Amino acid sequence: RQPRVVILSTGDELAAPGQSLETAGSIPESVSFGVAALVEASGGQVLDRRRLADAPDQLKAAARLALDTADVVVVTGGASVGDKDYARSMFAGFGLDLIFSKVAMKPGKPVWFGRAGRELVMGLPGNPTSAMVTARLFLAPLIAGLAGRDPAERLAWRDMILTEALKPCGDRETFERGRPDGDGVAGLKVQDSATQKALAGADLLIRRRPGAPGLPPGDMVPVLDF
């Protein structure tokens, strides 16, 4: 059957799309829409999307309800080390057992994954680009596997020819956002993970190994549909 998924978006700063201008310091909640589409494309069923303030009691109540109804709970935001990073603690009272707590990757280092009883919980960063990259790489194959599909189908990397040079990679595995360019691929000029316009323009992820040197046009790179 289709795995049932609940998406919880956390953060006092989040407002419904179209309402952020009404409250100073707020931003539109956008991540849950992309994550929901990705879940459905991978064979899952989204039962609910909820926007939650950074209130521990409210978060714990939402976690309990989600665990009672879903097979997989996805929580966005609150994944770092700030005073209001409650994403893991909201599940602590339900026996959360972490499988991994972060990943040496860029963007998306704070992504985490665990089990609370029989249910699975995935924590995505609040940054939209980091959230969507990690959801594409971790959540999509998870949902596909739970739905009875081959998870590898959601990680179908292929090689394409670079049409523009790439800079050297840092010390973490990096997934640069790219776009088709003729018969090849070009990295986006803006790789800042906080820039949503660049996220909207990205159709491919380009995989870079830690410490990889700069690459000239004409070299082959592995890419994944994004």
C-alpha positions, 0 to 999 in steps of 0.5 A: 500500500501507499506509505502514509506521510505527515509533514510538520513544518516548524518555526515561529517565522513561518507564515502561510503563503501570501500572508508573510507581509502582514507580520514583521519578521515572517517568511512564507512556508514553502518547503512542505509543498515541494516535499509533498509533491516529492512524496506523491511522485515517489508513491506515497500518500500525504495525509497532512501538512501542518505549520507549527510554532516553536512551542514545545507543548504544541510540537509534542502534541503534533508529533503524537498525532502524526505518529498515530496516523502516519508511517513516515513523519517528515519534520522541517526546520529546527535541525541545527543547534539553536535555542529553538531547535526542537525537531528531535526533542518533540519526538524524544518522549516517543522513543526516538532512536536516531539512525543518523544525526547529520550527513557530511554533505552540502547543502543539507548537513543537518538532515537526520533520520530515526525511528519512533516505535514502528514509525519512521521520522526524517528531519529536514533542514528549514532552508528550502534548498537544503530541505529539497536536496536532502528530500530528493536524495533520502526521502524519495528513495525511502518512500519508493521502497516503502511503496514496493518500488525499487528505491534505486529508481529514484536515484538514477544517476547518469553522466552528462557533459559539462558545458561550463567550468565548475570550481573545486569542491570543498571538504564535503560531498556537494550537490550543485544545482544545475540546468540542462544546456543543449545536450549537456549540463551547466551549474547555476551561477548562484549556488547559495542555498538560501536563494529560492529563485535559484532553487526554482531554476534547478532541474538537475543535481550535479554530484561532486566528491569531497576535494574534487578539483575544478572541472573544465567544459567537456568533462563528464559529471554525474547528474540526477533529475531534480 
